[in-house]
């Protein structure tokens, strides 16, 4: 007999070797990839037939339930509450209304995590009801992707993550796990899964001007150090914190940093550190570790991304456009020999490949300038401790968790400039192979997720 189900499912008898139990494990595993890095999970308006099994299986520091929006404490920009909706959309006739009610009770960092039934499989519910295999109430609303996107926008949110789950709801002696794991990576096929886990980000502009730490990794960039400070923009009264991280230079870069710091301290608080490790990723981590700002950004010392454009990244975050702001060098024509032809082809390829892997629209994955909140970076550090170190460049280890944690990203197009000092350290084929390896890691470990 087909059980009373929420995602096809319904009440689950604890300990029963039931196909719904397996399906809920799949759902809980996907939801937990986000909620284990949240501060708490609140299941909102559980359906009468919901036994609480899914909430029990989800990993989170704290868990509770709520029936009314008033039971949700208004959040803030620092905390992260995941509001779980298990089939709630499918039993509502006014999704826009309750999304609007919740919007006022959520902080910028909070996320709605909704288990949504596949609209193209609604005939299974009707068939089960017709022949008496289901005792739970029939779902009334089945949302296509377009329907859901429109309702979400009308409610003041954006979809920041969407994962189909449950292509095969049976173990089948281990074959079910194989089908589900690979099915999440196969285009078109994966959209025949029983449910989708959809993560919504409330769009909320900030009412203040948060402080900003600008980390400038610098290796053999002596001729660009003073220009970086001279060209630092005014961000409308925001407190700036500039950190140079020098990495084993042989052209006097460290000495130049020491020379210019006293000259600009009256205008900017500037600090400097020297790497003991190697690589840009290590330099960025060191700078972020010492950051004082509420927001963090990276400015490459070669100044190919004009410092004057930093305000566009900052304003995009403050306006609520996204919680992860990424630079894109591939929109406008580039200046002179700013990027060689093969490098540009590689950048276009990896932008498309990583976008497909992460189910996230990215115009440029390798632009050095990115901006995010320090609290979100702290969650990324926790994610990296679980996932493992894999990125010597630092771009993918920010992009991957930004997608997993549902930050929501937006690209800021920049006019990429040619260097005026020094030369690039990029080795096209060697580094290209490393980037390809990291993209495959993302495909098999981020998009496919855990084997359940």
N, C-alpha and C positions, 0 to 999 in steps of 0.2 A: 504494500500500500504506500502511496506517495504521502510523506509526512506533511503536516501543517507547516508552512514555511514562510520565512521572511524573504530571502532572496530566491526563492523558489521554496524556501524553508519555512519553518514555524517553530513551535516549541521543540526543544531538544532535551531528551532525557539524559541526564548526566551519566557518563560511563557507558552508555549504550553504543555498541559498534554500528553506527548508523551512517548512511551516506551524507546526511546533513551535518553530522559531526565533522566529517572530513572537509566538507565545503566551508563550514565555519572556520576550520583551522586555516584554510587557504586565505579566507577573507581577513582573519585576525592577523596572519603573518604579514599581509600587505599593509594593513592599517598600522601595525606595530612598527613598520619601517619608518614611519613619521612620529607616532605617539611616544615612542620610547625616548625621544628627545624633547618632548613637551613637558610642561610642569604638571599638568593633570588632564584627564579626559572626563567630559561630562556627557552622558548619553541623554539626549533631549527627546522627550515625548516617546518613550518606548511603546510599541504597539501592545495591545492586551495579551497577545499570544507570545510575546517575546519573553523567553525564560531568563534572559540575562547571560546566557552562555557566551555569546560573542564578547560582551563587555568583560567577562571573566578572563577570556583568552587573550585579550589585548594587553600588550606590555605598556605600562605607564607608571610614573611615580605615584600617582593618586588617581582614584576613579570614583565617580558618583553618578547619580541620575537627577534629572530635572524635568518638570512637567510644564512649567510656565517660564516665560522669558524673564520675569522678575526674579526668578531663583538664580539667575546667572549674575554674578557680581561683575560690574563693569571692569573690563581689563585695562591694561596700559601698554605702552610700547615695549616694556621690558619682559612681560610675562608671555607665556604661550599656552593657551588653553585650546584643546581640540574638542569641538562639539560634535559628538557622534550621532548620526541619524541613520538608523538601521531600517531602511525601507520607508522612511517617513515621507519622502517625496511621493512615493507610489500610493499612499493612502490619504493624500491631501487634495482638496479642490481649490486651494488658495496658497500655492507655494510662494508667490510673490509677497503675499501679506505676511506670512510668518518670517520670511527672510528680512523684510523691512523691520519687523518688530525686534528681531534678534540683532540687527545691525547696530542699534543704539546701545546694546548691552555688551558688545564685543570690543576688545581692544584691537589695535592695529596688528599686533602679533598673533592674535587668535586665528584659528582655522576651523571651518566646518568640514567634517569628513562624512560624506554621504554614501551609503550603500544603495545603489540604484539598479533596479531590475532591467534587463535587456528588453527594450521595446519590441524588438523583432521576434521575441519568443513568448509574447503574451498569449499566443494561441495555446501554449502548454497549460497555462493557468485555466483558461476557459475549458479546455478538454478535461483537466483534472476535476474541475467543479462539476462539469456535466455528467461525469461518470461516478461522482461521489468519492473521489480519492483525496479531496481536501476538505477539511472542516473549518479552516481559518477563513476570515473575510477575504473576498476577492479584491486584489489591488484594483484601484479605480483609475490610476493615472500612469501612463507609460510615456516617458519623455524621450524623444529623439535627441540627438546631439544638438541640433539647431534649437529645438524647444528649450532645452536646459540652458544653453548659452544665453538665450534671450531673457529667460526668467532671472538668471543670475545677474545679468547686467542691469535689469530693471530693479533688482533688489539692492544694488550697490556693491556688487562683488565681481570677482573674475575667477574663472576656472584656472587653477595653477598646476593641477595634476589630475590625470585621468588614467586609471589602470583597469583593464578588463581582467576578471578573475573567474575561474571555474569553467574552463573549456570542457573539462571532463570532471564530473563530481564524484567519480568512483576511483577507488584505489587500483582495482584490476591487477592485483599482485605486483604493484609498483609501477605498472605502465601508466596509470593515471597521473602519477607525479611527473613522469617523463613528458607526457602530453601537455600538462599544464605548464611545465617549466619552459619547454620549447614553444608552446603555443603563444606565450606572451611576447615572443620575439618575431612572430611571423605576421607580416601585414595582412590585413583583411580577415584571415582566419581567426585571429584573436578577438575580433569584434563579435564572434558568435558565442562568446562566454556568457554564462548565466547572469553575471552582475558586473557592474563597473564601480570602482571606488573613486569617487570624485571629490577633490579637495578645493574648497572655495576660500579665497582671501578677501576679507572686507576692504574696500577701497576707502581709506581714511587719510586725508591730508593731515600733516602735523600742524599744531598751533604755535609751535616755537621754532627757533633756529638752533638746532642741535649742534654741539661742537663737533669738529672734524679733525681727525688725525690723517695726515698725508705722509705715507711712507714712500721714500725715494731710494730704491736699490741702485747702487752705483758701483760699477766695476770698470776701471779705466775710462772715466768720464770727467776728467779734470776740467776740460774746457767748457763743460755745461753746468757746473755746480752753481756758480754765481748767477748765471742766467735763470736757473730754476727759481731762485729766490726773488730775483728782480721781477719776474713775470707772474709771480703768485697773485691770484686775483683776490679782490675783496668780496666776501660772500655775504654781504648785507648784515654785518654785525655778528656773524657766527665766529666763535672762538676757534682759532686754528692751532694745530699742533703739528709741526713739521719734524720728521725723523729721517735722517740720512742713514742708510745701512751700507757701509763700504765692504766690498768683498774681494780682498787679496789683489788689489790693483798694483800695477808696476809703473804707473805714470804720474804718481804724486797726487792721486785723487784724495786720499785721506788728509794729506797736508793742506790741500786746497779747502777741504771742508772745514778744517780747524781754523783756517785763515778767515773765511767768510762769516762764520757763525757770529763772532762779536760785532761784525759790521751791520748785521740785520736783526740783532736781538731786540732793538728798540721797536721794530715793526712786527716781528714774528718770533714766537718761542721756537727755537731750533735746537734739536739735540742730534747726536750722532753716535752710532755704535759700529763696531767692527765684527764681521762674521768670524766664527770659528769653524763653521761648516762651509758647505759649498752650494752654489746654485741659487737661482732667483727665488725658488720656493722657500729655501732656508732663510734667505734675506727677508722676505715678506713676513714669514712667521716671527722672526726676531723683532721686526718693527712693530707688528701687531701686538706682540707680547708686552711691549713697553708703551703701547698707545694709551692716551688719556681721553681721547675724544669719544663721543657717543656713536659717531659714524667713522668708518675706516675707508680709506681709498689708497690706490697705488698710482704713482706717477713715475714712469720710466725716466731715468736720468738722461737718456739720449734726446728727450724733448721732441720726439717725433709725434707725440700727442701733445698739442699745445697746452701749456698750463692754464692759459686764459680760458679754456673750455671746461675747467673743473666745475664751474658754477652750474653748468648744464646737468652734470651728474648729480650734484647736490640738490638742485631744484627738482629734478625728476623724483628723487626719493622724498623730499619734503611735500611735494604735491600729491603723494600717494600713488604715483604711477606704477611703482614696483618696489619691492624690498631688496632686490638685487639689480643694480644698474651696471650694464656692461657696455663697454665701448665697441664701436664697429668702424673699422678702417676701410671697409669694402663698398661703401655707398657712393662716396664722392671720388672724383679723379685724384690720383696721388701726385705729389710734387716730385718731379724729376725721377731719380732712382731710389725713391723711398722704399720700394719693395720690388725685388726682381721678379721676372715673369713666372718662374717655376715656384717661387715662394708664394706668389699670389694664387696660383692654381692649387697649391697645397692648402692654403688658408680657406679657399672656397670649398674644397673637398671636405676638410675637417669640420667646417661650419655645418655643411649639409649632413655629414655622417653623425656628428654628435647631436644635432637637432633631432634626427631620427631615433637615435639611441635613447635620448632622454624624454622624448615626446614634448620637446620644448622648442620654441622658435628662437633661434640664435643666428644673427647675421654674421658674427665673427667670434670664434671661440678663443682666439689667440691674441686679442688686443690686451695690452698690459694693464690698462686702466679699468678698474672695477670698483664699485662702491656698495657698501652694506653696513648694517648696524653691528656694533661690537658684540651685542648679545647674540645675534645670529651667528657671528663668527665663532663664538664660544660653543654653540651647538654643533657647528661644523667640526670643531676640534674633537668633540665627543664622538661624532660620526666617524671621523678619520681613525680614532683609536679603535673602533670596532671594525671598520672596513680595511684598514691598513694603509701604509704609505706607498704610493705608487707613482707620484708625479714630481719629477725634478724641476719642472718649469713653474708650477703654481697655478696655472689656469684651470686645469681639469679638477684639481682638488677643491676648487671653489665652485665651479660650474656643476659638478656632479651632486654634491650635497645641497646646493641651492635648489636643484630640481627635486631631489628626494624629500627635502624638508618643506617643499611647497612655498618657497619664498615669493615666487612670481618675479619674472625678469623682464627688463626692457632694454633695448639697444639705444645708445646715443651715438648717432653718426658723427664722425670727426673727419676733417680733412687731414690726411696723414702726410706729415712733412718729412723731407729728406734730412739726414743727419748734417749737422754743421761741424761736428768734431767726432773723431774716433771712427771705429768700424764695427759692424755687427759681429756677434760671436755665434750666430746661427750656422749650424752645419746641416745643410738641407736634407741630405739623404739619411745621415745618422739620426738626426733629431726627428725627421719625418717617420722613420721606422719606430722610434720610441712613442711618438704620438699615435701611430696606428695601433700599437700594442695597448696603449691606454684606452683607445676607443673600443677595442675588443673587450677589455676588462669591463668597461661600462656596459656593453651589450650583454655580457653573460652574468655580471654580478649586480648591476644596478637595475637594468630593465627587466631581466629575467627573475632577479631576486633569489630568495632562499628556495632550496629544494624541500618541498613539504610532502 
